């Protein structure tokens, strides 16, 4: 990969760092499906 190319992870980190630097709170992603819930989830 050429030196001037960046990865998706680098873009994601830059995006998150931009907003955190401006006072926003970083909240890690989580699953939409509750753990251990066997019911059908309609979205």
Helices and strands as residue ranges (DSSP letters): H 8-21
